[in-house]
Each structure stands twice: as C-alpha cells, then as structure tokens.
Amino acid sequence: MRTFLLRRLLQTLPLLLGISALTFLLLQLAPGDFLATMAENPQISPATIEAMRRRFGLDQPWWAQYLIYLENVFLRLDFGESFSRHQPVFSVLRTSLGNTLLLASAAAVVTWGLAIPLGVIAAVRQYSWVDRSLSFVAFVWLSVPEVLSGLLFLWLAAATGWFPIGGMLDLDHDLLGPLARVGDLLRHLALPALVVGLIPLAGRMRQMRANLLDQLRLDYVTTARAKGLPERRVVMGHALRNALNPLITLFGYTLGSLVSGSFVAETIFSWPGLGTVTLEALNTQDQYLVMGSVLMASAVLIAGNLVADVLLAAADPRIRHE
C-alpha cells in the first residue's frame, strides 16, 4: 500500500504539469489581457501600464512566462499575484477553496447519507410502492439540470423566507453567539448543498439498489438464509458490504464532481467559493488567479481519486495494491 500511495503521488506531478500547461496556453490564446483592459481607462498613463507589464513579466514570450510561473510555483510555492485584487493568489484562494470544500462536504453528506439507505430500502422492498416511488423520484431528478434546480430552490427561499437567498453569512454574524453563528452558517449552506447533492444522489441511489439486488441473488446469501439467519443480518451483515464496494470506487469521483458542480450553486446563491472567484477572474482576465483556481480544483479531484482507492482497499481485503 505504501508503494502504491507513493507511486500515485509521483504520478500527480506530470498530470498537474499538463493541466497547468494547457490552461496557460488557452489563456494566451484568448484576445487581450488584464492590462489591455486597464489601458482603456484614460486616468491610467501608458507608462504605468508598461511598468506593470514589465513587473508581471507580460512583456516576455508566453513560454518564458510559463517557465517563470513554474519556477515560482514548484520552487517557492508562489502562485503569483492577482492583477485585479492586488493580493497574492494563494491568499485569495485559501478562503474561497475552504468555502467550496465546505459546500462540497455538505453536499457529499446529502448524497451519500441518503443514497445508501434509500437504495437499501428500494432493493429490500423491490417492486413495492416504495421502490416504485423512489425510482420515479430518481428518474425525475436526474432529468432536472442543476441550474434549474438551483433557480427552483432560490424561488423557494424568496417565496417562503425560510432560507436566505444568497451569501454565506448574515451582516450581523459577528454579533451572534457561537451556536447562533453555526445556525446562521447552516441556514445559508442548506439550499446550495441540496442543489449540489441531490443530482448525484439520484444516480447513486439507483446504483446502490442494483448492486444490492445482485448480491441478494448470489449463493452465499441463499446459504445464509438457509442457516436460519435473520433477514436483517443477511442484508446488513453480508450483502450490503459487498454491494458497497463499487460505490466506494465512485466516492472519489463524486468528490470531484461535487467540487465542480458547486460552481453553479455558488454563482446562483452568491456563495463566496472557488467557482465565484474563478468566474470573476475569467471576466477580468486575471491570468494567475485563473491558473491557481484550476490547479487547486484539479488537486482536489486527484485527491478524491486517491481517497477512493484507499477506501476500496480498506473495505475489501481481497484488493491489494502491490
């Protein structure tokens, strides 16, 4: 296992290098840059623009800029400076990445906390009205785009007043007590987490149902029933564990999809996360802020895949990574 983890970590370096190169090239192909937009302001002199261009190295060829960027990232852990915010990129992204991970974690709780028990219930009560109702709801929700579901929840918040319609905290958050602060954060987090978590929930529930039904038809389950074991023990103690293995493989991919899927919810609900910062950086052509956002999102996806491999090996003793 240790060798496997070390090999996977070494494989991330060329992968992140390729992602950064492709992102940098696409940004270079886009017309104009941040300083070209600033040059349209008559209050900013051409000398100031030229000085900023030399300061950020934008007067050099794109390949030289990219090599300087790699040197700063890998040798100094310096992701550059945000043109629009006049702050180090890492300082800008540290808070926004934490907010995105908070949203993705809450969405993961919604997805997996509901998908597994609902899938088990649907499988155990196959062809009953419960099974048919859950299957119908999953089919409908899989057909709803994330943007539409976000707008529906936003309308619900505006119409009922039960939840805030945007943001992460109330204006008087700092004046509240500790428990009130947690409650304020959870109220703002509820709807974005539901938007991000409900769509993969439908698919994972159907997969849990199908996996468990496959296990319940195997010989070892028939043998356990023939020995007189209670049905609850047969399902929960034997079949469920084997049915979870394929879902554990998907857990890491779900983490990555939740992070990328949270970008839509962040835009709709004005959640100050990585997606909001990335969209703003793209609109202002803030080159280094876009690069940092893409690299951090890619690192989260890679980490999710690694977590999935480790969990799968821990759950199934037959799997060993040599």
C-alpha positions in Angstrom: 0.0 0.0 0.0 2.8 2.4 0.8 4.4 1.8 -2.6 1.1 2.3 -4.3 0.5 5.7 -2.5 4.0 6.9 -3.3 3.6 6.0 -7.0 0.2 7.7 -7.2 1.7 10.9 -5.6 4.5 10.9 -8.1 2.0 10.5 -11.0 0.2 13.7 -9.9 3.2 15.9 -10.8 3.2 15.3 -14.6 -0.6 15.4 -14.5 -0.7 18.8 -12.8 2.1 20.0 -15.1 0.0 19.1 -18.2 -3.1 20.8 -16.7 -1.2 23.9 -16.0 0.4 24.0 -19.5 -3.0 23.5 -21.2 -4.6 26.2 -19.1 -1.8 28.6 -19.6 -1.9 28.1 -23.4 -5.7 28.6 -23.5 -5.3 31.8 -21.6 -2.7 33.0 -24.0 -4.9 32.3 -27.0 -7.7 34.5 -25.6 -7.5 38.0 -27.1 -6.2 40.8 -24.8 -5.3 40.6 -21.1 -6.0 42.4 -17.9 -3.6 45.3 -18.6 -5.2 45.8 -22.0 -8.5 46.4 -20.2 -6.8 48.8 -17.8 -5.3 50.7 -20.8 -8.8 51.8 -21.8 -9.0 53.9 -18.7 -7.8 57.4 -19.6 -6.8 58.1 -16.0 -4.1 55.4 -16.2 -1.0 56.5 -18.1 0.7 54.3 -20.7 3.9 54.5 -18.6 2.1 52.9 -15.6 0.7 50.2 -17.9 4.1 49.4 -19.3 5.7 49.3 -15.8 3.0 46.8 -14.7 3.6 44.8 -17.8 7.3 44.5 -17.0 6.6 43.8 -13.3 4.4 40.8 -14.1 6.6 39.6 -17.0 3.9 40.1 -19.6 6.4 41.7 -22.0 8.1 38.3 -22.5 7.1 35.4 -24.8 4.4 33.1 -23.4 6.8 30.2 -23.0 9.1 32.4 -20.9 6.1 33.5 -18.8 5.1 29.9 -18.3 8.7 28.8 -17.2 8.8 31.7 -14.7 5.4 30.6 -13.4 6.5 27.0 -12.9 9.7 28.1 -11.2 7.7 30.2 -8.7 5.2 27.5 -8.1 7.4 24.5 -7.6 10.4 26.2 -6.0 8.9 29.0 -4.0 5.2 27.8 -3.7 4.3 31.3 -5.1 1.2 31.2 -7.3 1.8 34.8 -8.4 -0.2 38.0 -7.7 -3.8 38.7 -8.6 -4.0 41.6 -11.1 -7.5 42.7 -10.0 -7.2 42.2 -6.3 -3.6 43.2 -5.8 -3.1 40.3 -3.4 -1.1 37.0 -3.6 -3.2 34.4 -5.4 -2.8 31.8 -2.6 -4.2 34.3 -0.1 -7.2 34.9 -2.3 -7.8 31.2 -3.0 -7.2 29.9 0.5 -10.5 31.3 1.8 -12.5 30.6 -1.3 -11.2 27.0 -1.5 -12.2 26.4 2.1 -15.7 27.6 1.4 -16.0 25.4 -1.7 -14.8 22.4 0.3 -17.3 23.2 3.0 -20.1 23.2 0.4 -18.9 20.1 -1.3 -18.6 18.3 2.0 -22.2 19.2 3.0 -23.3 18.1 -0.5 -21.5 14.8 0.0 -23.3 14.2 3.3 -26.6 14.8 1.4 -25.6 12.5 -1.4 -24.2 9.5 0.5 -26.2 10.0 3.7 -29.4 9.5 1.7 -28.4 7.4 -1.3 -27.2 4.3 0.7 -30.3 3.9 3.0 -32.8 4.8 0.3 -31.1 2.3 -2.1 -31.2 -0.4 0.5 -34.9 0.3 1.2 -35.7 0.2 -2.5 -33.8 -3.1 -3.0 -35.3 -4.9 0.0 -38.8 -3.8 -1.0 -38.4 -4.5 -4.7 -41.4 -3.8 -6.8 -43.4 -2.3 -3.9 -44.9 1.1 -4.0 -41.9 2.4 -2.0 -39.5 1.1 -4.6 -41.6 2.5 -7.5 -41.9 5.9 -5.8 -38.2 6.2 -5.2 -37.4 5.1 -8.7 -39.8 7.7 -10.1 -38.3 10.5 -8.0 -34.8 9.5 -9.0 -35.8 9.5 -12.7 -37.4 12.9 -12.5 -34.5 14.4 -10.5 -31.9 13.0 -13.0 -33.7 14.9 -15.7 -33.5 18.3 -13.9 -30.5 20.4 -14.8 -28.5 21.8 -11.9 -29.2 25.3 -13.0 -32.9 24.7 -13.0 -32.9 23.1 -9.6 -30.9 26.0 -8.2 -33.4 28.5 -9.6 -36.2 26.5 -8.1 -34.7 26.5 -4.6 -33.9 30.1 -5.0 -37.5 30.8 -5.7 -38.5 28.7 -2.7 -36.2 30.8 -0.5 -37.6 34.1 -1.8 -41.2 33.0 -1.6 -41.2 31.4 1.8 -38.4 33.3 3.6 -37.3 30.1 5.3 -33.8 30.4 4.0 -31.5 33.2 2.9 -31.5 33.9 -0.9 -27.7 34.3 -1.1 -24.4 34.8 0.6 -22.7 32.8 3.3 -23.3 34.8 6.4 -25.7 37.5 7.7 -24.4 41.0 8.1 -24.7 40.7 11.9 -23.0 37.3 12.0 -20.1 38.6 14.2 -22.5 39.9 16.8 -24.1 36.5 17.3 -23.2 33.9 19.9 -21.3 30.6 19.0 -24.4 28.5 18.5 -26.2 31.2 16.6 -23.2 31.6 14.3 -23.3 27.9 13.5 -27.0 28.1 12.8 -26.6 31.1 10.6 -24.0 29.3 8.5 -26.1 26.2 8.2 -29.1 28.2 7.1 -27.1 29.7 4.3 -25.5 26.3 3.5 -28.7 24.3 3.3 -30.0 25.2 -0.2 -26.7 25.2 -2.1 -25.8 21.8 -0.5 -29.1 20.4 -1.6 -28.7 21.7 -5.2 -25.2 20.2 -5.5 -26.0 16.9 -3.6 -29.4 15.9 -4.9 -28.5 15.3 -8.5 -25.7 12.7 -7.8 -28.0 11.3 -5.1 -30.5 10.0 -7.6 -27.8 8.1 -9.6 -26.1 6.7 -6.5 -29.4 5.5 -5.1 -30.2 3.6 -8.2 -26.7 2.1 -8.2 -27.0 1.1 -4.6 -30.3 -0.6 -5.3 -28.9 -2.5 -8.3 -25.8 -3.6 -6.5 -27.7 -4.9 -3.5 -30.2 -6.8 -5.7 -27.3 -8.5 -7.5 -25.8 -9.6 -4.1 -29.1 -10.8 -2.8 -29.3 -13.3 -5.7 -25.9 -14.9 -5.0 -25.4 -18.3 -3.5 -23.7 -17.1 -0.2 -26.9 -15.1 0.6 -29.0 -18.2 -0.1 -26.8 -20.2 2.2 -27.0 -17.6 5.0 -30.8 -17.7 4.7 -30.8 -21.5 4.8 -28.8 -21.4 8.0 -31.7 -19.5 9.6 -30.0 -16.1 9.9 -32.4 -13.2 10.3 -33.1 -11.3 7.1 -31.8 -8.1 8.6 -28.5 -9.7 9.4 -28.3 -11.3 5.9 -28.8 -7.9 4.3 -26.8 -5.6 6.6 -24.1 -8.0 7.7 -23.4 -9.9 4.4 -24.9 -8.5 1.2 -24.6 -4.8 2.0 -20.8 -4.8 2.5 -20.1 -6.4 -0.9 -22.7 -4.1 -2.6 -20.8 -1.1 -1.3 -17.5 -1.9 -3.0 -18.5 -0.4 -6.4 -19.9 2.7 -4.7 -16.6 3.2 -2.8 -14.8 3.3 -6.1 -17.2 6.1 -7.2 -16.7 8.0 -4.0 -13.6 9.8 -5.1 -15.2 10.7 -8.5 -18.2 12.1 -6.6 -16.0 14.3 -4.6 -14.5 15.8 -7.7 -17.9 16.2 -9.4 -19.3 17.9 -6.2 -16.5 20.4 -6.3 -17.0 21.2 -10.0 -20.8 21.1 -9.5 -20.6 23.5 -6.7 -19.5 26.2 -9.1 -23.1 26.5 -10.5 -24.6 26.7 -7.0 -22.0 29.3 -5.9 -23.0 31.5 -8.8 -26.7 31.2 -8.2 -26.6 31.6 -4.4 -23.6 34.1 -4.3 -21.6 31.6 -2.3 -18.0 33.0 -1.9 -16.3 29.9 -3.1 -13.7 28.9 -5.8 -16.3 29.0 -8.6 -17.2 32.6 -7.9 -13.6 33.6 -7.8 -12.8 31.7 -11.0 -15.7 33.3 -12.9 -14.6 36.7 -11.7 -11.0 36.0 -12.7 -12.1 34.9 -16.2 -14.2 38.0 -16.7 -11.3 40.3 -15.7 -8.7 38.1 -17.5 -6.8 37.7 -14.2 -4.3 35.2 -15.5 -2.6 34.0 -12.4 -5.8 33.8 -10.4 -7.4 31.5 -13.1 -4.3 29.3 -13.1 -4.3 29.0 -9.3 -8.1 28.2 -9.3 -7.7 25.5 -12.0 -4.7 23.9 -10.2 -6.4 23.8 -6.8 -9.6 22.3 -8.3 -7.5 19.7 -10.1 -5.6 18.8 -6.9 -9.0 18.2 -5.1 -10.1 15.9 -7.9 -6.8 13.9 -7.8 -7.0 13.7 -4.0 -10.6 12.4 -4.3 -9.5 9.6 -6.6 -6.7 8.7 -4.3 -9.1 8.5 -1.3 -11.4 6.3 -3.3 -8.5 3.8 -4.0 -7.5 3.7 -0.3 -11.1 3.2 0.9 -11.7 0.4 -1.6 -8.5 -1.4 -0.4 -9.6 -1.0 3.2 -13.2 -2.2 2.6 -12.3 -5.2 0.5 -9.4 -7.3 1.9 -9.2 -9.1 -1.5 -7.8 -6.0 -3.1 -4.2 -5.2 -2.5 -2.1 -2.6 -4.3 1.4 -4.0 -4.9 
